[in-house]
Each structure stands twice: as structure tokens, then as C-alpha cells.
Amino acid sequence: MNISTLDHTYTAQTYARFPTALVRGEGVYAWDEQGKRYLDFTSGIGVNSLGWCDGEWQATVAAQAAQLQHVSNLYYTRPAAELAQTLVEKSGLASVFFGNSGAEANECAIKTARKYSRDRHGANRHTVLTLNQSFHGRTLTALSATAQPHFHQHFFPFTEGFDFLPANDLNALQQRLAQGGVCALMLEIVQGEGGLNSLDGTYLQEAQKLCREHDVLLMVDEVQTGIGRTGKMFAFQHFDLSPDVLTLAKGLGGGLPIGAAVFGERCSDTLGKGDHGSTFGGNPVCCAGANVVMARLDETFLAEVRAKGEALREMLADLPNVRGVSGMGLMLGAELAEGIAAADVVEQARQRGLLLLTAKHKLRFLPPLIISQAQLGEGVEILREVLAGFSA
Ligand SMILES: *Cc1c(COP(=O)(O)O)cnc(C)c1O
């Protein structure tokens, strides 16, 4: 049976997949069953930061798998302890909890905020504020935190204690905090799934101040923006913030499932022994992969991400039927001329050997961070041909 028939027969059909089965990848290219080559502008949705099958990453992961693949959280391992050290040193925060995904990292953040507030201020101060068009994950509570009505169906009852605010609106935040009952504000510095919307620096800095005044935790969901994606190790570093909780996942493991909640001083001891856990959390193979990613992303590497991001932004702005470019670093969105469906562009690009994403009505670009300027240009030329075929 071919791969797609096998999948349709035995897999729950929760994904609308493209008719492509990838069988091998190297750097920024992958090949399908028929041997057709694709250039990757997706990184597996912001995951394969070092591209496919990076040599050092692959060797380190393989060596760890051959040495010790899992021990449970009853014992220490060096890869997890070292990864925690690196995340603390690079973020300026204080301690780390490891899980396996973005949703799980956000669940941990939400539990932390609720307990922090209860420990210090008593019951009934449990509301987490999130911003319209946010995306925080697919578990029931992460969906409850996701401020998009379209996700709030089928699965009632959702978790209580979430209020949604308009982005970049300080008055709305101020008023809601004044009403009381709030334990945290959770936000994405650039909304990924929500359509590459960036928060402005003034909003972020003032929001942080307001949170401090009310002893409300500022929790930054960097599941997509983190680990070099925007040209700094963490997107909050563009704005000189010091969040109380930072959540990470997608790009951290270079392709292996890992998530992390990183805590600032204020809540670094909020979760005590027995308060939270995860069987696979801190898995040594995933952490060994993440250690390679973290070591590779030095200042030189990050400066290159910023330069490549600027180059891509300029090339995209110059394309036919592109009306605007948003986002930061190598996390960009292109607004298309009215009447052009992003999904149609993505499909035609795929047929021509370029893998692309959408975010709402925009095209979304999340190429591997190791991509070269020439490879970016190669993808943009494929896109130019596709877009030139649409008359808007
Ligand atoms: C992808 C994403 C999540 C969910 O991550 P999973 O690993 O799919 O659970 C949460 N927040 C943001 C900002 C994301 O982009």
C-alpha cells in the first residue's frame, strides 16, 4: 500500500494533508516518494531550526540514544541538567520545567500562575488574560486560553478563568486588571497561527509594568518565536523585557519533541515537589538534540538570522500580488492581494517544489534558520512565478 492510502486507512483523519509523503531530508531540501525535491520554507512549522538531519545534531542524538534513552524523572541526567543551565543563562530567568510540547509548556505556565497567586493572595484570583487571535495549543486548557472563537466549539465545558483582551490596547488591560481576580497575562510577541501580528514595544513594556504593579505574572508564549526564530534567542529580548514565565517548544529540540517552561525569580519555586510532572519530560535524547541547537545559536548565528530575515522581507515586499509583509526575523507573513487565497498559492508552490505555510489569510514563512541567502532567493523566485499567475 502506498503511504497516503495506508494513512487514510489507519490514521484518524484530523489533518488535511498535502498529497506528498516525504521520505528523506538534508539541510533545506527534502525528497518525496517519487524522488521529487522540495525547498523548505516551513521547518516543519518552526521546528527544524537546523534544517533536516544536521550532521552534529544527528551524531549527538544517535550517540545519546545508544547510551541512555530514558530514565524517568526519579533520576538525574546530564543532558537535561545542562540544557536547563543554558536556558537559564540565555534567558536571564531562574529555573526550568521540561515537558514535551508547546501546549504542555503553557499548561505548566497556567498552573504556576494559579498557584503563585493562591499562595500569595488566596483563592479567587485565578483569571489568566490572553490576547485576541492568540494560539496557545490544543489541550483543553490551552484551547481555553486561545482567544479565537473558532476553537471554542465541540469540547464543552472548557476550562474556566480566561479573559480575552484586544492586542496593543493598554486601556483595556489597565481596566481589566483594576477589576481584580487576575493572576497572569499570557501573550505571544509575534502571533504565529493568528497571522504574524506583532505587539508593539510600548505596549509590552507598559504591560510588564502594570503586571508588576498588580503582582500578576507576565507569561510570554515563545513556543514559535523562541530559539532564534526572530533573530534574538528569545523575542522578548528585542524589547528588554523580563517575563516571569517563558514557554518554549517548537524550535528547541531541532526536530525532537520537547517543551519547557522557564521561570523568573518571582515564581521559580512556586511548583514544589509533587505539584507537577511529565513522564517523558527532560528526555535525555531530546535534551541532547536541544543542547546542539542551543550551542549552534551563538551571536554570529543570530546576527545572520536577522540579516537573512531582512533580506527575505525585502524580497517578499517586491513580489507581485503581495500587499504587505509582517513579522520578525525568519518568522514572516505576506498579505496577499484581495481575492487570492493563500492556500491556493501554497498548493501551487508545492507543485513547483517549494514548501510553504499559511497563517489565517496570509502566507507564512518559517524557513530553517540555517538557510542561505541564495536559497531564500531560490524560493522567492518560485513564489514569484506562482504569484504572477494570479490576476488580482
Ligand atoms: C504551536 C504553538 C503552540 C502549541 O504547541 P504544540 O507543541 O503543538 O502543543 C503553542 N503556542 C504557540 C505560540 C504555538 O505557535
The ligand as an SDF file (V2000), in Angstrom:
LIG
                    3D

 15 15  0  0  0  0  0  0  0  0999 V2000
    2.4950   25.7220   18.1040 C   0  0  0  0  0  0  0  0  0  0  0  0
    2.1990   26.6150   19.2430 C   0  0  0  0  0  0  0  0  0  0  0  0
    1.6910   26.1050   20.4480 C   0  0  0  0  0  0  0  0  0  0  0  0
    1.3410   24.6450   20.6250 C   0  0  0  0  0  0  0  0  0  0  0  0
    2.4500   23.8180   20.5620 O   0  0  0  0  0  0  0  0  0  0  0  0
    2.2550   22.2160   20.4850 P   0  0  0  0  0  0  0  0  0  0  0  0
    3.6560   21.7060   20.5580 O   0  0  0  0  0  0  0  0  0  0  0  0
    1.5630   21.9250   19.1950 O   0  0  0  0  0  0  0  0  0  0  0  0
    1.4380   21.8290   21.6460 O   0  0  0  0  0  0  0  0  0  0  0  0
    1.5090   26.9810   21.4940 C   0  0  0  0  0  0  0  0  0  0  0  0
    1.7970   28.2960   21.3670 N   0  0  0  0  0  0  0  0  0  0  0  0
    2.2750   28.8130   20.2210 C   0  0  0  0  0  0  0  0  0  0  0  0
    2.6010   30.2730   20.1620 C   0  0  0  0  0  0  0  0  0  0  0  0
    2.4880   27.9990   19.1160 C   0  0  0  0  0  0  0  0  0  0  0  0
    2.9420   28.5210   17.9790 O   0  0  0  0  0  0  0  0  0  0  0  0
  1  2  1  0
  2  3  1  0
  2 14  2  0
  3  4  1  0
  3 10  2  0
  4  5  1  0
  5  6  1  0
  6  7  2  0
  6  8  1  0
  6  9  1  0
 10 11  1  0
 11 12  2  0
 12 13  1  0
 12 14  1  0
 14 15  1  0
M  END
$$$$
